[in-house]
Amino acid sequence: MIQEFLLPDLGEGLPEAELVQWTVAEGDEVALNQTIAEVETAKAVVELPSPFAGIVRTLHAQAGDVVQVGAPLITFDVAGAEASAASAPAEAVASTPTEKADAVPAPEEKAQPNLVGYGAAPRGSARPRRRARSVAALAPTGGGTDTAVLEAAPHDAIRVAEPERPLERPRSTPPVRRFAKDLGIDLALVEASGASGIITRADVEAYAARVGRLPGAEPAMAGAAPAASAPRREAGERTTRTPIRGVRKHTAEAMVRSAFTAPHVTTFLTVDVTATTELIESFKADRSLQGHKIGVLAVAAKAVCLALRKHPELNSKWDEAAGEIVEHHYVNIGIAAATGRGLVVPNIKDAQDMSLVELADAIRDLAETARAGKTAPADMMGGTFSITNVGVFGVDAGTPILNPGEAGILAVGAVRRQPWEHRGEIALRDVMTLALSFDHRLVDGEQGSKFLVDVGDVLREPGRAMLLG
């Protein structure tokens, strides 16, 4: 029976998503919950698991296409029993890799089709065989076989199709796959240089250089079409045009909405944080803390959580539709992360209940996940207060823009060794500037200033956390 899978609402209320890449091809045999595609919304890259076990009949979009929610994405040939079970209605929500890895369906559920987000294939189950693609399938479409591409590819990537030898999906991260897609390169033709077998950006660049696919190089095959979302140069190379999509588009819309909706006020405070930097150095020498990267950002996050207890106005939101001020009794602290896809602000849930070590670990995991392009949509939603660490770029201060729906955002500047008054004398001290932007509808100047001073006091004297806690 023919079953058509429509692009589901990915749980974010967004109307569309960009297809990053297919992980299956027409004619492939797929299993229930096998990843069939990666799609990018305005917030994250997510993997779509197959809702059916069967044969891929038709792929309705190509990499780089923007697909509307509810539009046909893929069509399967499904066995009768599975197709019948799939007829039960359910709300489809895209699952994240973490959710898929943790969920283990009961034995009686194994035959049921997955309605995206309802778990993963059972652990220990055999990986479904993917039909190997022939040389023709790996070559670019158009006038003929790209011999330069095939000569540059690893030997086993260009074999003739052999049904007995399944073709594994190339191992790489979403940013690398996106980079390869922008250059019009099939990762199946790229060989990993490292022992891990994971294809890196450097591997893609090296391959692209060999086949003339790097920007400015002569293409190996005339007439090859550029990727849909790749930067496009005008004649004479005087300008470059890049489609406004994904995270960049979402960030721009959110910042404009915030700037013209919430009246921003920014206050600054320069603090002597020598005691904090000395405390951090002592942590590094503590064997029990080996493996935990506790830095100034983690201490600042802890200070924010403590200060929000005294100043809940900074942990609230303005509900225009309901005509209410909503005060949160929990802290979902957002950490701004710069990635290759643009700025994202995933948040740490219930940060108020975490120790300093737990906060440091959560910040590290959050940053690594964001850089890998694997931030789950749920981690981008529900933030109550944000921190942006501009100090990592060598910047002292700035005027951060609020995330929509939040009352405050703190910018943490660079720590600088400079002359400073200390105990009535001039001494070299570690000094840092904090910048707090807040929504003046919710927070008065007095409240915002006192909050910032409390955060600064914890950084100046970490022992004050004992009093605030």
C-alpha positions, 0 to 999 in steps of 0.5 A, a space after each residue: 500500500 502507498 503511504 504518503 508522509 507529510 512534513 509534521 509540525 516540529 513542535 515549534 509552531 513554525 510553518 516551514 523547514 528546509 531540507 538539509 539532506 536525505 539519508 535515504 534514496 528512492 528504492 531504499 528499504 527502510 525500517 521503522 524509526 530509521 532516520 530518513 532526513 535532516 531538516 532545519 527550522 528557524 531554531 535547530 536541525 532535527 532528524 526525522 525518523 521514518 513513520 513506516 517500514 517499507 520501500 522509499 517510492 518517491 522523495 518529494 523535495 531536494 536538499 535545500 528546498 523549503 518545505 511547508 508543514 503539511 506538504 508531502 515529503 516522502 512516499 513509501 510502499 508499505 506492507 498491508 498490516 503496517 499501513 493499516 496500523 498507521 491509519 490511527 491518528 496521532 500528533 506528529 512531532 519531530 524527535 531529537 537524537 537524544 529522545 530517540 536514543 532513550 526511548 525503547 518501545 515495548 515488544 508489542 509496539 515493534 510492528 507499529 509505525 512510528 508517528 514522528 516523535 514516538 520513540 526509536 527502534 529497539 536497542 540491539 535491533 539490526 540496522 536495516 540494509 540500505 541498497 547500495 547506489 551505483 556509480 551513476 547514482 553518485 555522479 552529478 546529474 546533468 550532461 554526464 559522469 563527473 570523472 574528476 569527482 569519481 577520481 577524487 572519491 575513496 575507492 569503496 564509494 564508487 563501487 558498482 551496486 552490490 545488493 549484498 553490501 549495504 552502503 552506510 551513511 557517511 559519518 559527519 556532523 550537521 555543520 559539515 553536511 551543510 557545508 558539503 551541501 553548499 558546495 554541491 558535494 556528496 559526502 559519500 565521495 569524501 574520505 575521512 582522514 581521522 581514525 574516528 571515521 568521521 568526515 570533518 570540514 577539512 576533509 570536505 575542503 580537501 576533496 573540494 579542492 581536488 575537484 575544483 569545488 571550492 569558491 573561486 575554483 573552476 568547477 570540475 563539471 560545467 553547468 553544475 547547479 549551485 546548492 539552493 541555499 549557497 551564497 550566490 555571486 553577482 557578475 564581476 564578483 562585486 557582491 555576494 547574495 546569501 538566502 535569508 533562511 534558518 537560524 539567521 532569519 529567525 534571529 533577525 525577526 526575533 531581534 527586530 520584534 524585541 527591539 520594537 516591542 520591549 523598551 530596553 534599558 541597559 546598565 553597566 557595572 565594572 567589578 573586581 573579580 579577582 576572588 572569583 578567578 582565584 577560586 576558579 584556579 583553585 578548582 583546577 587544582 582540585 582532583 575531585 573536580 577534574 573533568 569539570 570546566 568551571 569558568 567565569 560564565 558558570 559563576 556568573 550563571 550561578 550569581 544570576 540564579 541567586 540574584 533572581 530570588 531577590 529580584 523576581 521582576 527580572 524573571 518574568 514576562 509581559 503577556 500582552 494578549 492576557 493583559 498580565 505580568 507572568 512571574 516565573 518560579 523557576 529559572 530556565 537560563 539561556 546561554 547565547 552560543 555563536 555557531 556556523 548557522 548563526 546565533 542560538 540561545 538554548 536554555 538550561 532548564 531549572 537552573 536554580 536547582 543546580 550546583 556550580 559544578 552542574 551548571 558548568 557541565 550543563 553550559 559545556 554540554 549546551 555549547 558543544 551541542 549547539 556547535 554541532 548543530 544538534 540543539 533540540 527545539 525544546 531546548 530553544 523554548 521556554 527561557 526566562 533569562 539569558 546570558 551572553 558571554 561577549 568576553 570570549 571575543 575580547 569585548 569589554 561590554 555591549 548593549 544586549 537585546 532581549 530575547 522575546 518574552 524575557 525581562 532581562 539579559 546579562 552580557 559578561 565582558 572580558 576579564 582584564 588585568 589592570 590597575 585597580 583600587 584595592 584596600 586603599 592602594 593601587 594594585 593589579 586586579 582582575 576586572 570585568 564589566 557587566 551589562 544588563 538590559 531589561 524590559 522597562 515595562 517590567 523592571 524599574 531602574 532601581 530594581 534592575 540596578 540592585 539586581 546587577 549589583 547583587 550579581 556583581 557582589 557574588 563575582 566580587 566576593 564568591 562567599 556572598 553566595 552563602 548569604 544570598 543562597 
